[in-house]
Amino acid sequence: MFLKTYCLPLALLLPLTVCPTASANEKDATICAKAEERYVDMFGHPSSQEEGVKIVKMYKYRFCPEQLTVPVGTTVRWVNVDKRTSHSVVLKDLQVPESDRLFPEENFEFTFLVSGSQNYLCGPHWETQEMIGMVKVVP
């Protein structure tokens, strides 16, 4: 459940205006909820209903979810649900070549055959937007 926050000047009690800010986790949760809405709009069903793959959505310069734990042998599908921006997937630790640029509704899949933590990033946006994620592969 999300709580609405209001910023109110407390001029009578304090000489400053007090305004709480949303945490990064709340912002990411909001972005990922919108990413899921976009996925449903595009494909007609929730991403959790995809069989045989785990879905990572790319939206607003974020991976949703940013971290994922899967068993060895799992295929992960990265899907661009942005409206205009293209993204890519780079699995640096595995020395897998960068995917093609993925435009809205396009995807890239990779099957993880080795256990361990595998970092990945978006080629064009990892430095400027910190678009980075991780898949933890367990036996």
N, C-alpha and C positions, 0 to 999 in steps of 0.2 A: 504494500500500500504506500502510495506517495503522499507526503504531507505538503500542503501549500505553504510557502514561506512569505511573510510580508515584511517589508522594511519600513520601520517607523522611526521618525526622529524622536529622541527622548530628551528634547531641549530642556525640559524642566528638571530632569534628573542628572543629565550629563551634558557637557559642552559639545559632545560629538554625536553624530548619527550612527546608530548601531544597525547593521544590516548583515545578517548571516548569509554566507555563500554556500552553494551546493557543492558537495564533495565531488572529487573526480569519479568516484565509484557511482554516484547518483547520475552524473552526466553520462557515463558509459552505459549504465543500465537503460537510460532513456533512449540513447542512440541505438542500442541493440534491440530494444522493444520496437522502435520504428523500422529497423532493418527487417525484423521478423514480419511486420505488417506489409512491408514492400514485397517480401518473399511470397507471402500469401496472395497478394494482389497479382503478382507475376505468374505464379504457378498453381494457384487455386487450392492449396493445402499448406499446413504448417511444415516447416523444414524437418521437424521431428518425425514426420510420417514417411520420409524417404527411407526405402529399404535398402540395406546392404552398404550404405555409406553414412558418414557423419558430415554434416553441413557446417561450413564456416561462411558467414555472409560478410561481404565487403561493402561498407557503407560509411559515408562521412569520414573517410580517412581512418577507419577503425576496422579491425577484424572482430566479428561477433560469432562465437565467443573468442576472446583474445587467447585464452589458454584452454586446451582440450586434452583429456586423458582417454586413450583408446588402447585396446589390446593389439598385439602384433597381428598383422594381416588385415587390419582395417583400412579401408579406402576413405580418404577425406576429400570432399569436394568443396572447393572454394567457389562461391557464386557472387558475382557482382550484382548487387541490388541497388546501386546508386542510379541516379537519374541521368547524369551526363558524364561523369568521370570514369576514365579507364584505370584499371589496376593490373598488377601482375603478382605472381607468387615466385619467390626465390627461396629455395631450401638450401641455404649456404652450407650447413653442417654436412649435408649429404652430397654436396657437389653436383646437385641436379641443375641443369641449365634453367635460366629464368623462363617462366611461361610466356606465351604471347601476351600482348595487352588484351585484357578482358574488358569488353564493353558491357553495358547493362544487359543482363540476362545470360551472359556467357559464363562459362565455368572452366575450371582446371581440376583434374583429379590426380591423386598420388596415393599409392598403397604402401603403407609402412610395414616393412618386413623385418626391421631390427629394433630391439627395445632400446630405450633411452630417451632423453629430452632432445627434441629437434626444433631448433629455432627457425623461424621463417619471417619473411618481410615482403613488403610491397616495393618492387624495384624503384618506381618513380616517387614514392612518398615516404620511405622509411626515414630519411634524414630530416626532411622539412616538416613532416607531420607525425613522426615517430610511429608509423604504421608497422608495428612489429607484433608477432605472435609466437606461440610455442605449442607444440604437440608433444605430450608425454606419452611414450609408447611403452606399455607394460607387457610382460610375458603372459 
